Every structure is written in C-alpha cells, then in structure tokens.
C-alpha cells in the first residue's frame, strides 16, 4: 500500500513570495517542504512516486487552475493513498472550487509580519497525519 511521507508538505503555487512564506512556516512547524510552480510538475512528481501527506493548492497557477489540478491529482492517486489537499488561494472562491473538485479543507493564504502564515502554522502544528489516510 502506498503511504504518504509523514510531515511532507507540497505547495503548488506560481508565486515565489508564497513559496518563501510557506517554506518558512513549514520549517517552523518541523515539516519537510517541496514547492512546485505549476500543476504539471507536481502531477509528474506524484506519478513518479511522490507521496506528500499534505498539498497546498493555489487556484490561479499561471495558465492552470487549481480545481482542475486537484481533480487530476485525485485521478492519479494510487489505491491506499490519499493526500490532504488544502484550497490555498488568495481568492476564497478559488479555494472553494478546489474543495468542490476533491479538496479537503481551506486555509487562508497570507503572511504575518514575521514571514510566517499563522493559520498554516497552527494547522501544521496540530496535524499528525496518519499513513495511508491523508
């Protein structure tokens, strides 16, 4: 059975600024971080065997849309593995479309004055992913 890598966080977002904030937040919460600037490369990494526990999904990813990437992700997931996909868009309606396409929850995408996303930090600190359940 494929299992997600414990405490492995992937971000799919075309904004370098959001990668910086998310990477710093992940480090603070003691999570491993991998960033993708487009959905196609993240889907290729999934197809090649990548198994993150959590995926943060932006809605507008360059020419791609996060809801369509989410739907494609769910189609590619092997039996016994399910990542937690979080709608992580600056536009709440985009996050809700990710949720409707197979996402699991929505978190605010923002950075605090210390360069950390407080909502993401609180969620990552509280979350203890269970292998194989996403």
Backbone torsions as a table, in degrees:
resi	resn	phi	psi	omega
1	UNK	NA	134.5	175.6
2	UNK	-73.1	136.3	179.3
3	UNK	-125.9	145.3	177.1
4	UNK	-69.9	149.9	174.4
5	UNK	-69.5	126.1	-178.1
6	UNK	-63.0	136.4	176.1
7	UNK	58.2	33.2	175.5
8	UNK	-103.7	120.5	-177.3
9	UNK	-115.4	126.3	173.7
10	UNK	-110.9	141.3	173.4
11	UNK	-116.5	130.5	174.1
12	UNK	-115.2	102.8	-173.1
13	UNK	-160.8	137.2	-178.3
14	UNK	-85.3	-3.4	-177.5
15	UNK	-93.7	120.5	178.1
16	UNK	-61.7	-35.8	179.5
17	UNK	-60.2	-41.3	179.9
18	UNK	-69.9	-29.7	175.0
19	UNK	-65.2	-42.0	-179.7
20	UNK	-62.4	-48.9	-179.0
21	UNK	-64.3	-43.8	-177.7
22	UNK	-68.1	-39.9	177.8
23	UNK	-62.7	-43.4	178.8
24	UNK	-64.4	-40.0	178.8
25	UNK	-65.3	-43.7	178.9
26	UNK	-61.3	-44.4	178.3
27	UNK	-59.8	-43.2	-179.1
28	UNK	-61.3	-35.6	-178.9
29	UNK	-89.5	2.4	-179.4
30	UNK	63.9	43.7	173.5
31	UNK	-111.8	148.0	172.0
32	UNK	-78.3	141.0	-176.3
33	UNK	-122.3	135.3	170.4
34	UNK	-132.4	129.9	-179.1
35	UNK	-111.8	142.1	175.6
36	UNK	-126.4	137.4	-179.3
37	UNK	-95.7	1.1	175.7
38	UNK	-154.5	157.7	-178.3
39	UNK	-70.0	-36.1	-177.5
40	UNK	-59.7	-42.4	-179.2
41	UNK	-70.0	-34.0	176.4
42	UNK	-67.6	-41.8	177.7
43	UNK	-64.5	-36.9	176.9
44	UNK	-65.0	-39.3	178.1
45	UNK	-66.2	-37.8	175.0
46	UNK	-63.2	-47.1	-179.6
47	UNK	-62.8	-28.6	-180.0
48	UNK	-84.3	0.8	175.5
49	UNK	114.7	0.2	176.3
50	UNK	-64.2	136.7	-177.8
51	UNK	-137.5	71.2	178.0
52	UNK	-69.6	151.4	174.3
53	UNK	-74.1	-35.5	-173.9
54	UNK	-135.5	138.1	175.3
55	UNK	-124.4	123.5	172.6
56	UNK	-93.2	122.7	-172.3
57	UNK	-116.8	116.5	172.2
58	UNK	-75.3	161.3	177.6
59	UNK	-89.4	-54.6	177.7
60	UNK	-92.9	104.9	-178.2
61	UNK	-114.8	80.7	-174.0
62	UNK	60.8	-121.2	179.0
63	UNK	-86.6	-5.3	-178.1
64	UNK	-97.4	161.5	175.9
65	UNK	-118.8	136.4	-177.2
66	UNK	-62.6	-30.7	178.3
67	UNK	-67.7	-37.3	178.7
68	UNK	-72.1	-37.1	176.1
69	UNK	-65.6	-39.9	177.6
70	UNK	-60.3	-46.7	179.4
71	UNK	-61.8	-42.2	178.5
72	UNK	-65.4	-39.6	178.0
73	UNK	-58.1	-49.3	-178.5
74	UNK	-61.0	-34.1	177.9
75	UNK	-69.0	-31.6	-177.4
76	UNK	-85.3	-19.2	-177.4
77	UNK	-61.0	129.5	178.0
78	UNK	-74.4	161.0	177.3
79	UNK	-55.7	138.9	177.2
80	UNK	86.7	-1.8	179.6
81	UNK	-128.4	133.7	173.9
82	UNK	-148.6	116.1	175.4
83	UNK	-76.4	153.8	168.2
84	UNK	-83.1	118.0	177.9
85	UNK	-104.5	123.9	-177.7
86	UNK	-109.2	122.9	171.5
87	UNK	-65.1	120.9	-168.9
88	UNK	-136.5	58.5	-176.4
89	UNK	-110.4	149.8	174.8
90	UNK	-66.3	-21.9	179.7
91	UNK	-104.6	115.1	-175.7
92	UNK	-55.8	-38.4	179.7
93	UNK	-60.0	-35.0	176.7
94	UNK	-65.8	-43.6	177.4
95	UNK	-61.8	-38.6	179.2
96	UNK	-67.5	-32.2	176.3
97	UNK	-69.7	-35.3	174.4
98	UNK	-63.6	-43.2	176.9
99	UNK	-58.4	-45.7	-179.5
100	UNK	-66.5	-25.5	-178.3
101	UNK	-86.9	1.0	179.0
102	UNK	127.0	3.7	176.0
103	UNK	-70.5	168.4	-174.5
104	UNK	-108.6	-31.1	179.7
105	UNK	-164.0	176.9	-178.1
106	UNK	-127.1	136.2	171.6
107	UNK	-128.2	150.6	178.3
108	UNK	-71.5	136.0	176.7
109	UNK	-98.8	106.0	-179.2
110	UNK	-159.7	163.1	175.7
111	UNK	-120.9	138.5	176.4
112	UNK	-84.6	178.6	-179.2
113	UNK	-62.9	-20.5	178.6
114	UNK	-91.9	6.6	179.5
115	UNK	79.0	15.8	-179.2
116	UNK	-117.0	142.1	174.2
117	UNK	-86.1	108.9	-174.5
118	UNK	-65.9	-34.5	179.3
119	UNK	-68.4	-44.2	178.3
120	UNK	-65.2	-42.6	179.2
121	UNK	-59.1	-45.3	179.5
122	UNK	-61.8	-42.0	-178.7
123	UNK	-68.0	-45.9	-179.2
124	UNK	-64.8	-36.7	-179.5
125	UNK	-67.2	-35.8	-179.4
126	UNK	-83.2	-24.5	-171.8
127	UNK	-82.7	131.5	173.1
128	UNK	-126.9	92.0	-175.1
129	UNK	-62.2	142.9	176.5
130	UNK	-100.9	128.7	-176.9
131	UNK	-55.1	131.2	175.3
132	UNK	84.0	-7.7	-177.6
133	UNK	-108.4	-16.9	180.0
134	UNK	63.7	NA	NA
